[in-house]
């Protein structure tokens, strides 16, 4: 029954392509003679089967009969059975497909194509190129039909079009196996390059000394999850990182804010940068003349920083990937921050199945980080159980990550922001603003707690120099946290008060 359904699907796909070709007055891209040459080589020279299976699959064959022969060869190879005219004939007879291709005579004719083995790689490359052309035609035709259909939502149309083209691009990406010697040479070059930096890091600096000492900087292709309870300060924490990287190091950063507007984010940056009260920056209390002068002077660096903010709400994961590629290509963005993961929209077919949708988003973020070879930081919410625990059990744990265990699985680093004065008035004045950045998962390093301080009046985190556990020991008492800069997208959106829900 499964074979029959596959055959029906193949016929419909081929008929659809033929129909498109008839409309255009040309045949779909194909190379039947090359298909037969490849099959002939496989029937006569079974040693080439493993290399061919790495290059092409059954969909690369346009002619239905050739596709069925190749599927039988794949089945025999999977069982480690001999491959020749007789075994393939028996396999096809067992599948009920032998007569439909023309019987054993057809296989015998294919086996006469004995000149193909020497050029099998080039022949496979031709078949894959033809397959890609056909895939582009089919995908483009569907996009064209949907674009004429007024009942199709435009956002769904754009997402479907992006996914269709991107899946074709991904199918053409092939990574060859490399000998270890060449990989060792690349690794040594990387070690030498990192040592020549002189800062002890191998990745992008966050500007937070304790964090950088443990992570060695944000590493390319890593997915970093920053999670915390509402109003714990996770947005302020990643804004600090974005500020440090763009202002202090001139590293281009993209910030996707799905919850807050770009103006809200920039006002937070201005509070941290100027030292003025949040009430005055929000506009509730008038600024004095000298404060306007202070504001204008201290945000000069902020206005020049390579920080790009996108405040699209309910961002589909497909649209995010498109924007991420454009930001990397156009602006050279080296880090992407997403606030926050659960507000993104997953694949259309998984909507309504929340756990699977979040899992798909998580996998896609990791795939994007790997594809673009940049780190991605995604904020995440925690389950209510983390909020209800009290006392020593109030520290967040990996199983508190909300809605999907795939987040923990896909992430290279999972860190929690845990403040000791959260929701309470600390008895010990030294506990005010005291914070642990808990690295609960670190795929390529150790797990640990990093002591920091949250300065609520300035909405920023600093290394806790008073902590006995501060990594690297105390620094100069006159050390001041350097301040920050941003570039926001141009819009006329009015400012609303900071949301009370997820707060900082």
C-alpha positions as CSV (number, residue, x, y, z in Angstrom):
1,X,0.0,0.0,0.0
2,X,2.8,2.4,0.9
3,X,4.5,1.6,-2.4
4,X,1.3,2.3,-4.3
5,X,0.9,5.7,-2.5
6,X,4.5,6.6,-3.4
7,X,4.0,5.7,-7.0
8,X,0.8,7.8,-7.2
9,X,2.7,10.7,-5.7
10,X,5.5,10.3,-8.2
11,X,3.0,10.3,-11.1
12,X,1.3,13.4,-9.8
13,X,4.7,15.2,-9.4
14,X,5.9,14.2,-12.8
15,X,2.5,15.1,-14.4
16,X,2.6,18.5,-12.7
17,X,6.1,19.2,-14.1
18,X,5.0,18.0,-17.5
19,X,2.0,20.2,-17.3
20,X,4.1,23.3,-16.4
21,X,6.5,22.4,-19.3
22,X,3.6,22.2,-21.7
23,X,2.3,25.6,-20.6
24,X,5.8,27.1,-21.2
25,X,6.3,25.1,-24.4
26,X,9.5,23.4,-23.1
27,X,10.3,20.1,-21.3
28,X,11.2,20.1,-17.6
29,X,15.0,19.9,-16.9
30,X,16.0,16.2,-17.3
31,X,18.9,14.0,-18.5
32,X,17.4,10.6,-19.2
33,X,20.5,9.3,-20.9
34,X,22.6,10.3,-17.9
35,X,20.1,8.6,-15.5
36,X,20.5,5.3,-17.5
37,X,24.3,5.7,-17.5
38,X,24.3,6.0,-13.7
39,X,22.0,3.0,-13.3
40,X,24.1,0.9,-15.8
41,X,27.2,1.7,-13.8
42,X,25.6,0.6,-10.6
43,X,24.4,-2.7,-12.1
44,X,27.9,-3.5,-13.5
45,X,30.2,-1.8,-10.9
46,X,28.5,-2.3,-7.5
47,X,31.6,-0.9,-5.8
48,X,30.6,2.6,-6.8
49,X,27.2,2.3,-5.0
50,X,28.4,3.9,-1.7
51,X,29.8,7.0,-3.4
52,X,26.7,7.4,-5.5
53,X,24.4,7.2,-2.5
54,X,26.3,10.1,-0.9
55,X,25.6,12.3,-4.0
56,X,22.1,11.6,-5.1
57,X,18.8,10.0,-4.0
58,X,15.7,8.6,-5.8
59,X,14.2,12.1,-6.4
60,X,17.1,13.0,-8.6
61,X,15.7,10.6,-11.3
62,X,13.1,12.2,-13.5
63,X,11.9,9.1,-15.4
64,X,9.7,7.0,-13.2
65,X,11.1,3.7,-14.3
66,X,14.6,4.8,-13.6
67,X,13.6,6.0,-10.1
68,X,12.0,2.6,-9.3
69,X,15.2,0.8,-10.3
70,X,17.3,3.1,-8.1
71,X,15.0,2.6,-5.2
72,X,15.5,-1.2,-5.5
73,X,19.3,-0.7,-5.6
74,X,19.1,1.4,-2.4
75,X,17.0,-1.3,-0.7
76,X,19.6,-4.0,-1.6
77,X,22.5,-1.8,-0.4
78,X,20.7,-1.2,2.9
79,X,20.6,-5.0,3.4
80,X,24.3,-5.4,2.3
81,X,23.1,-7.7,-0.5
82,X,24.9,-8.1,-3.9
83,X,23.8,-5.7,-6.6
84,X,23.5,-6.9,-10.2
85,X,20.8,-7.4,-12.9
86,X,19.5,-10.6,-11.2
87,X,19.3,-9.3,-7.6
88,X,17.7,-6.0,-8.7
89,X,15.2,-7.9,-10.9
90,X,14.2,-10.1,-7.9
91,X,13.9,-7.1,-5.6
92,X,11.7,-5.3,-8.1
93,X,9.6,-8.4,-8.6
94,X,9.1,-8.6,-4.8
95,X,8.0,-5.0,-4.8
96,X,5.7,-5.5,-7.7
97,X,7.4,-2.9,-9.9
98,X,9.3,-5.1,-12.3
99,X,6.7,-5.3,-15.0
100,X,5.8,-1.6,-14.8
101,X,9.4,-0.6,-15.9
102,X,9.5,-3.1,-18.8
103,X,10.6,-6.3,-17.1
104,X,14.1,-7.9,-16.9
105,X,14.8,-6.8,-20.5
106,X,14.8,-3.1,-19.4
107,X,17.4,-3.9,-16.7
108,X,19.5,-5.8,-19.2
109,X,19.5,-2.8,-21.5
110,X,20.6,-0.6,-18.6
111,X,23.5,-2.9,-17.8
112,X,24.9,-2.3,-21.3
113,X,25.7,1.3,-20.3
114,X,29.1,0.1,-19.2
115,X,31.0,3.2,-20.0
116,X,29.5,5.2,-17.2
117,X,31.5,4.0,-14.2
118,X,34.6,6.1,-14.9
119,X,32.6,9.3,-14.9
120,X,30.0,8.5,-12.2
121,X,30.7,11.6,-10.1
122,X,30.2,14.0,-12.9
123,X,27.0,12.1,-14.0
124,X,25.6,12.3,-10.4
125,X,26.4,16.1,-10.4
126,X,24.3,16.5,-13.5
127,X,21.4,14.6,-12.1
128,X,21.4,16.7,-8.9
129,X,21.6,19.9,-10.9
130,X,18.5,18.8,-13.0
131,X,16.7,17.9,-9.8
132,X,17.4,21.3,-8.3
133,X,16.1,23.0,-11.4
134,X,12.9,20.9,-11.3
135,X,12.5,21.7,-7.6
136,X,12.8,25.4,-8.2
137,X,10.2,25.2,-11.0
138,X,7.7,23.2,-8.8
139,X,8.2,25.5,-5.8
140,X,8.0,28.7,-7.9
141,X,4.8,27.4,-9.6
142,X,3.2,26.8,-6.2
143,X,4.2,30.2,-5.0
144,X,2.7,31.7,-8.2
145,X,-0.6,29.8,-7.8
146,X,-0.9,30.8,-4.1
147,X,-0.1,34.4,-5.0
148,X,-3.1,34.5,-7.3
149,X,-5.3,33.0,-4.6
150,X,-6.9,35.9,-2.6
151,X,-7.9,33.4,0.2
152,X,-4.2,32.8,1.1
153,X,-2.9,35.0,3.9
154,X,0.0,37.2,2.6
155,X,2.1,36.5,5.7
156,X,1.6,32.7,5.3
157,X,2.5,33.1,1.6
158,X,5.8,34.8,2.4
159,X,6.7,32.3,5.0
160,X,5.8,29.4,2.7
161,X,7.8,30.9,-0.1
162,X,10.9,31.4,2.1
163,X,10.7,27.9,3.5
164,X,10.3,26.4,0.0
165,X,13.4,28.2,-1.5
166,X,15.5,27.7,1.7
167,X,14.8,23.9,1.8
168,X,16.0,23.7,-1.8
169,X,19.2,25.6,-0.9
170,X,19.8,23.4,2.2
171,X,19.3,20.2,0.1
172,X,22.2,21.3,-2.1
173,X,24.6,21.8,0.8
174,X,27.1,19.0,1.0
175,X,29.9,18.6,3.5
176,X,32.7,16.3,2.5
177,X,34.5,14.0,5.0
178,X,37.9,15.4,5.9
179,X,41.0,13.6,7.1
180,X,42.0,14.4,10.6
181,X,45.3,15.9,9.6
182,X,43.7,18.9,7.8
183,X,41.3,19.4,10.7
184,X,44.3,19.4,13.2
185,X,46.0,22.1,11.0
186,X,42.9,24.3,11.1
187,X,42.7,23.8,14.9
188,X,46.3,24.8,15.4
189,X,45.8,27.9,13.3
190,X,42.8,28.8,15.5
191,X,44.8,28.3,18.7
192,X,47.6,30.5,17.4
193,X,45.1,33.2,16.3
194,X,43.4,33.2,19.7
195,X,46.7,33.4,21.6
196,X,47.7,36.4,19.5
197,X,44.7,38.3,20.7
198,X,46.1,38.8,24.2
199,X,42.8,39.0,26.0
200,X,42.5,35.3,26.9
201,X,39.3,34.8,24.9
202,X,38.5,32.7,21.9
203,X,35.1,34.2,21.1
204,X,33.3,37.6,21.2
205,X,33.7,39.5,24.5
206,X,30.5,40.3,26.5
207,X,32.2,43.1,28.4
208,X,31.5,41.3,31.7
209,X,34.8,40.0,33.1
210,X,33.5,37.2,35.2
211,X,31.3,35.9,32.4
212,X,34.1,36.1,29.8
213,X,36.5,34.3,32.0
214,X,34.2,31.3,32.1
215,X,32.9,31.2,28.6
216,X,36.0,32.5,26.9
217,X,33.7,34.8,25.0
218,X,30.6,33.9,22.9
219,X,31.7,31.2,20.5
220,X,30.6,31.0,16.8
221,X,27.6,28.8,16.0
222,X,26.6,28.5,19.7
223,X,23.0,28.8,20.9
224,X,22.9,30.5,24.3
225,X,19.8,30.4,26.4
226,X,19.3,33.1,29.1
227,X,16.4,32.3,31.3
228,X,14.8,33.8,34.4
229,X,11.5,34.4,36.2
230,X,9.5,37.5,35.2
231,X,11.1,40.9,36.2
232,X,14.4,39.2,37.3
233,X,16.4,41.3,34.9
234,X,17.1,39.1,31.9
235,X,16.3,41.8,29.3
236,X,18.5,44.3,31.2
237,X,21.3,41.6,31.3
238,X,21.3,41.0,27.5
239,X,21.0,44.8,26.8
240,X,24.1,45.3,28.9
241,X,25.9,42.7,26.8
242,X,24.6,44.3,23.5
243,X,25.8,47.7,24.8
244,X,29.3,46.5,25.8
245,X,29.9,44.8,22.5
246,X,28.7,47.6,20.3
247,X,30.1,50.6,22.1
248,X,33.3,49.2,23.8
249,X,34.3,46.8,21.0
250,X,32.4,48.1,18.0
251,X,31.0,44.6,17.3
252,X,27.8,44.7,15.2
253,X,24.9,43.2,17.2
254,X,21.2,42.6,16.2
255,X,18.5,42.7,18.8
256,X,15.1,41.1,18.1
257,X,12.6,42.5,20.6
258,X,9.3,40.6,20.4
259,X,7.9,42.0,23.6
260,X,9.0,45.7,23.9
261,X,9.2,48.4,21.3
262,X,12.5,49.8,20.0
263,X,11.8,53.1,21.8
264,X,11.3,51.3,25.1
265,X,14.6,49.4,24.7
266,X,16.5,52.5,23.7
267,X,15.2,54.5,26.7
268,X,16.5,51.7,28.9
269,X,19.9,52.1,27.3
270,X,19.7,55.8,27.8
271,X,19.0,55.4,31.5
272,X,22.1,53.2,31.9
273,X,24.2,55.4,29.8
274,X,23.4,58.8,31.4
275,X,22.8,57.9,35.0
276,X,19.5,60.0,34.9
277,X,16.5,58.6,36.7
278,X,14.1,56.3,34.9
279,X,11.2,58.7,35.7
280,X,13.0,61.5,33.9
281,X,13.9,59.4,30.8
282,X,10.4,58.0,30.6
283,X,9.1,61.6,30.5
284,X,7.2,61.6,33.8
285,X,9.4,64.2,35.4
286,X,10.8,67.2,33.4
287,X,14.5,67.4,32.7
288,X,16.5,70.4,33.9
289,X,18.6,72.3,31.4
290,X,21.8,70.8,32.7
291,X,20.3,67.3,32.5
292,X,19.4,67.8,28.9
293,X,23.0,68.8,28.3
294,X,24.1,65.6,30.2
295,X,21.7,63.5,28.2
296,X,22.9,64.9,24.8
297,X,26.5,64.5,25.7
298,X,26.4,61.0,27.1
299,X,24.4,59.4,24.3
300,X,26.8,60.5,21.5
301,X,28.5,57.1,21.6
302,X,25.1,55.4,21.8
303,X,24.0,57.0,18.5
304,X,27.1,55.6,16.7
305,X,27.0,52.0,17.9
306,X,26.4,49.2,15.4
307,X,23.3,48.0,17.2
308,X,20.3,47.0,15.0
309,X,16.9,46.6,16.7
310,X,14.0,44.8,15.2
311,X,10.8,45.1,17.3
312,X,8.5,42.9,15.1
313,X,6.0,41.2,17.4
314,X,4.9,37.6,16.8
315,X,7.9,37.0,14.5
316,X,7.7,33.7,12.4
317,X,10.8,31.6,12.6
318,X,11.1,31.6,8.8
319,X,11.0,35.4,8.6
320,X,13.6,35.6,11.4
321,X,16.0,33.4,9.4
322,X,15.6,35.6,6.4
323,X,16.2,38.7,8.4
324,X,19.2,37.2,10.2
325,X,20.9,36.3,6.9
326,X,20.3,39.8,5.6
327,X,21.8,41.4,8.7
328,X,24.9,39.3,8.5
329,X,25.4,40.0,4.8
330,X,24.6,43.7,4.9
331,X,25.9,44.9,8.3
332,X,28.3,42.1,9.2
333,X,26.4,41.3,12.4
334,X,28.4,39.0,14.7
335,X,25.8,38.3,17.4
336,X,22.0,38.0,17.5
337,X,19.9,38.4,20.6
338,X,16.2,37.4,20.8
339,X,13.8,38.6,23.5
340,X,12.2,36.1,23.8
341,X,12.0,32.6,22.4
342,X,8.4,31.7,23.4
343,X,7.0,34.7,21.5
344,X,8.3,33.5,18.2
345,X,5.9,31.7,15.8
346,X,6.9,28.2,14.7
347,X,6.1,26.3,11.5
348,X,2.5,26.6,10.4
349,X,1.9,22.9,10.5
350,X,2.8,22.7,14.2
351,X,0.7,25.6,15.5
352,X,-1.6,24.5,18.2
353,X,0.9,21.8,19.4
354,X,2.9,24.1,21.6
355,X,5.6,21.8,22.8
356,X,6.4,20.7,19.3
357,X,6.3,24.3,18.0
358,X,8.7,25.5,20.6
359,X,11.0,22.5,19.9
360,X,11.0,23.4,16.2
361,X,11.8,27.0,17.0
362,X,14.7,25.9,19.2
363,X,16.1,23.6,16.6
364,X,15.8,26.3,13.9
365,X,17.7,28.8,16.1
366,X,20.5,26.4,16.6
367,X,20.6,25.6,12.8
368,X,20.7,29.3,12.0
369,X,23.6,29.9,14.4
370,X,25.4,27.1,12.7
371,X,24.6,28.2,9.2
372,X,25.7,31.8,9.8
373,X,28.6,30.8,12.1
374,X,27.6,33.3,14.8
375,X,26.4,33.0,18.4
376,X,22.7,33.5,19.0
377,X,21.4,34.5,22.5
378,X,17.7,33.7,23.1
379,X,15.9,34.7,26.2
380,X,13.4,32.1,27.7
381,X,10.7,32.0,30.3
382,X,10.6,29.5,33.1
383,X,7.7,27.3,34.3
384,X,5.5,28.5,37.2
385,X,7.1,25.8,39.4
386,X,10.3,27.9,39.5
387,X,8.3,30.8,40.9
388,X,6.5,28.8,43.5
389,X,9.5,27.3,45.1
390,X,10.9,29.1,48.1
391,X,14.0,29.3,50.2
392,X,17.1,27.4,49.0
393,X,15.0,25.7,46.3
394,X,14.2,29.0,44.6
395,X,17.2,28.7,42.4
396,X,16.2,27.9,38.8
397,X,17.0,24.5,37.3
398,X,17.2,23.1,33.8
399,X,13.9,21.4,34.1
400,X,12.2,24.8,34.8
401,X,12.7,25.8,31.1
402,X,9.2,26.5,29.8
403,X,7.3,24.4,27.3
404,X,9.9,22.1,25.8
405,X,12.9,20.0,26.9
406,X,14.3,20.6,23.4
407,X,15.5,24.0,24.5
408,X,18.0,22.4,27.0
409,X,18.9,19.8,24.4
410,X,19.6,22.3,21.6
411,X,21.4,24.9,23.6
412,X,25.2,25.0,24.0
413,X,25.0,27.2,27.1
414,X,22.0,27.6,29.4
415,X,22.4,30.3,32.0
416,X,19.9,31.7,34.6
417,X,19.7,35.2,36.1
418,X,19.0,34.8,39.9
419,X,18.7,37.8,42.1
420,X,18.7,37.4,45.9
421,X,16.5,40.5,46.5
422,X,13.9,39.3,44.0
423,X,10.4,40.1,45.4
424,X,11.7,40.7,48.9
425,X,13.4,43.4,51.0
426,X,16.8,41.9,51.9
427,X,17.7,41.8,55.6
428,X,21.4,42.2,54.8
429,X,22.1,45.4,52.9
430,X,24.8,43.6,51.0
431,X,22.2,41.4,49.4
432,X,20.6,44.4,47.6
433,X,21.1,43.8,43.9
434,X,23.2,40.7,44.6
435,X,22.9,38.3,41.6
436,X,24.2,35.0,40.5
437,X,24.5,34.3,36.8
438,X,24.1,30.5,36.9
439,X,25.7,28.6,34.1
440,X,23.7,25.4,34.4
441,X,24.7,23.8,31.1
442,X,28.0,24.5,29.2
443,X,28.6,22.1,26.3
444,X,32.3,23.1,26.0
445,X,33.1,24.2,29.5
446,X,32.3,24.1,33.2
447,X,29.2,25.0,35.0
448,X,29.4,27.6,37.7
449,X,27.9,30.7,39.4
450,X,29.2,34.1,38.4
451,X,28.5,36.8,41.1
452,X,27.2,40.1,39.8
453,X,25.3,43.2,41.1
454,X,22.1,44.6,39.6
455,X,21.9,48.4,39.9
456,X,18.2,48.9,39.7
457,X,18.4,52.7,39.4
458,X,20.5,52.4,36.3
459,X,19.0,49.1,35.0
460,X,22.3,47.4,34.5
461,X,24.5,44.6,35.8
462,X,28.1,44.9,36.9
463,X,30.7,42.4,38.2
464,X,30.4,42.0,41.9
465,X,33.9,43.1,43.1
466,X,32.9,42.6,46.7
467,X,32.2,38.9,46.3
468,X,34.9,36.5,47.6
469,X,34.0,34.2,44.7
470,X,34.6,36.9,42.1
471,X,36.5,35.3,39.3
472,X,40.0,36.8,38.9
473,X,39.9,38.6,42.3
474,X,39.1,42.3,43.0
475,X,40.0,45.0,40.6
476,X,40.8,48.7,40.9
477,X,38.4,50.4,43.2
478,X,38.1,53.2,40.7
479,X,36.8,50.8,38.0
480,X,33.7,52.2,36.4
481,X,31.4,50.2,34.2
482,X,31.7,51.7,30.7
483,X,28.5,52.9,29.1
484,X,26.6,52.2,26.0
485,X,25.2,53.0,22.5
486,X,22.6,51.9,20.0
487,X,21.0,52.3,16.6
488,X,17.3,51.7,16.4
489,X,15.0,51.1,13.5
490,X,13.2,54.1,12.2
491,X,9.6,54.3,13.3
492,X,7.1,56.8,14.7
493,X,5.8,54.4,17.4
494,X,4.7,56.2,20.5
495,X,6.2,55.3,23.9
496,X,4.2,53.3,26.4
497,X,5.2,52.7,30.0
498,X,7.5,49.8,30.6
499,X,5.5,46.5,30.9
500,X,5.0,45.3,34.4
501,X,4.8,41.6,33.4
502,X,8.3,40.7,32.3
503,X,9.8,43.9,33.6
504,X,13.5,44.2,33.2
